[in-house]
């Protein structure tokens, strides 16, 4: 049986990823930040599923997670937890503290999670998949604005690239994935694809990921995205 840990698993893409891997027969560790926003995940309760309350922005929580999983191999970690922040991120609206909070969750926390679970991934020569966003692509930015969210995803793409180099000797693949514009609380009802379509694509990319693709930025349909 293969083992996976998914962050931000209580709704949206994270919840659908949890459903997918449970149906595929994996042992799933699903983490969530808030106990009050967890009903849909709790409804999936089964022997294959372990649910843990983890705030990826808390060093103490990550230390406790590493201790809890000490000696257990992981085949896949999907860092899905993320925030968009205020909808209006145009020039003149940017708040320094809010920007810090977005960088904390979207950029710093994925690296701290990787540090905490690198030994577990190395044990199974596993894969770390970081959910990024196409709006983090500098090459693709033709619309401006979105300063806080865009910059957090651009920065986590650089984190992904460095991790892919540093973890290669331990036979761990690392990839940044764009899930598409998805109909979730973050993406909104006018988004182009459903959560099911996004997760079908993401999981297919992960399943077929090669060592040569480690460190790349890949769309949910398998196409590469320029940095």
N, C-alpha and C positions, 0 to 999 in steps of 0.2 A: 504494500500500500504506500502511495506517495503522500508526502506531507507538505502542506502549504500554510502560510500565515498571510492574512489579508488585513490591512488597516482600513479604518473607516468603513466597516462592513455592515453598518446598521441601516443603510439606505442607498438608493441610487445604484451607481455602478458597483460599489463594494458589495451591496446586498445581492445583486445579480451574479457577481463573480462567486460569491459564497454558494449560491444555489447551483451554479454550473459545476463547480468542483465537487460538491456533495453528490450530485447526480452522476458524476464521472467516477465516483468511488474513492475520492481522496479523503484523507484525514485533514480536516480544516480547523485551523485556529483563527477565529474571527475576532478582531478587536474593535472596540467602540469607545468613544470618549464619554458620552453622557448616558447614564442609566435611564433617564426619563424619556429618551428618544430611541427606544430599543425594541419596541413591540414586534416589528416585522422580523427582526433577527431572532428574537426569542421564540417566535412561532416555528422556526426551523429546527428546534431542539431535537437532537438524535444522537446516538452513540458516536457517530463520526465527527460531531461538531463540538469544539470547545470554545466557549465565549469568554473573553477577558476584557475587563475595563482597563484601557490603556490610553493615556493622553500622550501622543507622540511628541508633544512639546515639553514634556516633563522628564528631566534626566532621572529622577527617582523612579518614575514608572518604567522607563526603559531599562534601568538597572534591575528592577524587580522582574521584568519580563525576561531578561537574559538569565537571571538566576533560576526562574521557573523552567526555562527551556534548556538549562545546562545539560550537555551531553546528548541532546536530542537532535538528530539530523533534520534539515529542512531541504526539500527539493525546490521550493519556490517561495519567495516572499514578494508580495505585491504591495508596494506603498501607494495606496489609493487615497489616503486621507489628505484633504486639501481644502482651502477656502478661497473664495473669490474676493471678498471684501465689498466695499461700497460699489454700487452699480455705476455711479458717476465717478470716473477716475480721469477726468479731463484736466488740462492745465489750469491751475488756480484753485482746484479743490483738494489737492493732496495734503494729507495730514501725516506728519512724521511718525507718530506713534502707531497709527493704523498700518502704515507701510511696514514698520518693524514687525508687527504682529503677523502680517501676511508672509513676510520673508521667514519668520520663525517656523511657521507651519509648512510652507510649501518648499522651502529651500534648505533650511538648517536641519529640520527634523528628519528628512529622508537620509541625510548623511549620518546623523546620530543613530538612526535605526540600523543602518548598514554596519556601523561600528559595533552595535550591540549584538547583532546576529550573524556576523561574518563567520564565526567558528561553526555555527549550526549549518550554514550554507556550504562551507568548505567540506564538512563531514560527508555531504551527499553530492558534492560537486554541482551545486544548485544554481538557480537563476534569481537575480534581483531585478524585478520590473518596477520602474518608477513611472507613475502616471503623470505625464507632463501635459503640454498643450501646444498646439500649432501657433497660438498667439505669442509663444515664447521664441519663435523663430525670428531672428533679425532680418533674414532674407525675405521673409513673407510679410513683414510689417509694411503695409501700404496705407493703413488707416490712422496711425497715430493713437494718442490717448491710451487708456488702459494701463497707465504707468506702473501701478503697484503689482497687479496680477501678472502683466507681461514680464516685468523684470524678475519676479520670483521664479517664473518658469524658465526664462533664459538662464538664470543662475543655476537652477537645478539640472539643466541640461549639461552645464559645465561640470557639476558634481558627478553626474552620470558618467561622463567621459573619463574623468580622473579615476573614479571607482573601477571602471572597466580595465584600466591599466594596472592599478594597484592590486586588484583582486585576481587578475589573470593567472599569476603563479599558483593560486589556490584553486584554479579551475572553476571559478565562479563567473558566469556570464552576467553582464549588467546592461540594461537597455532602457531608454526613455520612450514612452509610448503616448501617442496622441489618440484619445478615445473617440474622436469625432465631436461634432456639436450635438450633444445628447439631450433628450427630453428628460431632464432631472430638475430638482429644485434649483441647482446652479445654472443649468443650461436653459431652463424655461420651456414653456409649452410650444414655442415656435421653432425649436431646434429641429435639425434635419433628420436625425435618426433616433430610433428607440433604444432604450437601455439593452434590450435583448440583442439588437443588431450590433451594437457597440461591443458587447461582451463576447459575442460569437466571433467577431473579428479579432479582438484582443487575445483571446485564448488560442485562436488559431496561430497568430503570430508567435506567441510564446511557445506553443507546442513545437513549432518548426524552426525555432531560433537556432542559428549555428554560432560557433565560436567566432567566426569571421564577422558576424553581425554585432558582437558585443561592443558596446560603446556607441551604437548608432541611435538615431532618432527616427522612429518608425510610426507610420499612420496605422490605424486599426485595420485598414484593408491590405496592409503589407508593403505599401509604397514607402520609400525613404523620404524624409523631410530634410531640407537644407537647414543648417544651423542659422 
